[in-house]
C-alpha cells in the first residue's frame, strides 16, 4: 500500500468521505470549550436525562440545584486535569457495575432503551461516559474530599472547599462559553439593506 504524505492523506480521506453515501448523523451545537474539551448541547441533554439515575458518590459533582452547564463544564475541566493518570482510572468491572446500576435504575427496561434510542447512543457509549465520570469522581475525592474529611470537616465543609477549589481551577483552564447564534435583527435603515 502506498504511503501518502500527511497532507495528501488528509485530502484523500476528505475526498473519500465526501463521496460516501449520506447517513444520518447527530448534528450538535458546541456550548463550551474547556481547555481542549468540547461541551455540546447533547452533553447537557444527556446529563439532564440521566439525573437521578446515576449513583453519585461525590455529591458536589451532581447537585441538581446547580445549573446543568456548570456541572458539565466542571466535569470536563476535572477530566482534563485527571488526564490518563492510572490513579484515577476505574477498571472494566467497576464501570460495568456502574452501568448495571444505571440500567436497573429505570422501573421499566423499555424506558432505558428509549433513552438510548432518543439520544442516539448504545450502551458502549454510556460505558465511556461512566468511565469519565468515575475518573472525575476519583480526582475530586483525592484532591478535595479526602483532605476535608481527614481534617475533621463535614459535608458543608466539603461543599465550601470544592467551590473554592473549582474556582481556582477555572482560573487556570481556559473556558469559553459559546453563545447560540442569534438571528439578524431587522433594520429600518435602507442603507444597511
N, C-alpha and C positions, 0 to 999 in steps of 0.2 A: 504494500500500500504506500503511495507516495506521501511524503511529509511536506505539508504546506507551511510557509512562514505564518506566524500568528495572525497577521492582518488578513492574508489570503484565506486562512482557515475560518476566520470570523465572517468574512464576506461569503464564503461558500456556505457556512451554516445559515446565515441570514437568507440567502437565496433558496436554500433547501426548505427552510421554514415558511417562506413566502409562497412556495409552490405546493406546500402540503395542503390537503383538504381542510376546509374550515371545520372547527369543532367548537362546542360550547365551552366557553371559558368564563370564569368568575371575574367580573370587572369590579375593581375596588378603588377606593379613594384613600390616599395617604392622608392621615390626620396629624401625624407627628413623626419626626425623625429624632431618635435618641441615640447620640453617638453615631454608630454605623448601623443601628437597628431601625427598621421602619415599622410604624404602628399604623394599621389601616382601620377603616370603619368596620370592616369584617371582624377584626380583633375585638372591637368594642361590643359588637353584636353577640359574638360567641361568649365573651366574658359575662354579659348580662344573662344569656341563655343558660349558662352553667351555674349562675349564682344560686346558692342553696343546695346544689347537688355535689359540689366538690368538698371533700374534707379540707379544712384549713388549719393546720397545726400552728401557724403563725397568724393570729387574728389581725394584726396590723396590716397585713397584705390583702385582706379581703373584707374590709369594713364596708358594709353596704351603705353606710351614711356618707361615705366619701364618693365623689364623682367617679364614674367608670373610667374616664380618660385619665384621671390622676392615678388610679390603681394600675392601669395597664402601662402607662408611661413609667411608673416607678418600678414595676416588674421588669420592663425592658431595660431600664437603667441598671438594676441589680444584676440581671442576667448578663449584661455586658461586663460588669465588674467581676463576676464569677468566672467568666470565660470558660475554658475547658479544664479547669483545675480538678484533679481527681478527688480532692477532699469533698467537693460538693456534689459529685456525680452519684445518683442513685443507681443501683444495679437493676437489671431487667426484671427480676422478680418483684422488687419494690414498686416499679412502675406498673407492672401487671396487676398487683394487688390494688393499687390506686384506681386503675381502670375498671376493675371488677366492682369496687365500691361505687364508682361513678355510675356504671351501668345499672347496678342494683338500686340506686337512689331514686329511680323512676318507678312509680307504682305500676305502670303498665309498660311492658317492654316495647310496645309499638310506639309509645311517646319518645322513647330514647332513639329508636330507629328513624322516627320522623325528624327529630333534631338533626341527626347525621345527614339525612337527605336534604333538609331545608338549608343546612349550612354548606352543603356540597363537599362533605368530608366522609372519611371512613375511620374505623377505629384506630388504624395505624397513625392517622393524623392526630387523633386525640392522645395517643401514646407519646408522641413528640411534644405536644403541648404540656402533658403531665410531667414529662421528664424535665422540661424547662422550669415549670413551676416548682418542682421539688428541688432543683438546683438553687432557685431563688430563696426558697424557704430555708434551706440549709445555710446559705450565705448570711441571711438576716439572723438566723438563730445564733450562728457563731460570732457575728460581729456586733449584734445588738442585744439579743435576748439573754444569752449566757452571761455576759458581763453585768447586766442589770440584775438578774436573779442571783448571781454569785455575790453581788454586793448587798443582798437583802431586799432588793426592790420588789414591787408587785406589778400587776398588770398596768396600773395607771402610770407607774414609773417607766415601764416598758414602752407604752404608747408615747409618752413625752420624749423619751430618749430616741425612739425611732423617728419621730417628727423632726427632731434636731439633727439626727444623723442623715436622714434623707435630704434635708435642706442643704447640708454640707455637700453631699454627693451631687445634687442638682447643680451646684455652683461649679463643680469640676468637669461635668459632662455637658457637651453642647446639646441642648434640647430645642428643637424648632417645631412649633405648632404650625400646621398648615391650615390656613383659613379656607373654607369652602369657596368655590368660585361664586361670585355674585353676578347676577345678570346686569348688563349695562343699563345704567339709568337713562331713561328717555330725556332728551334735552329739548328745550324750546328755542335754542339758539340755531337759526338756519345755517350759520357759518360752520357749525360743528358737524352738520349732517352732510 
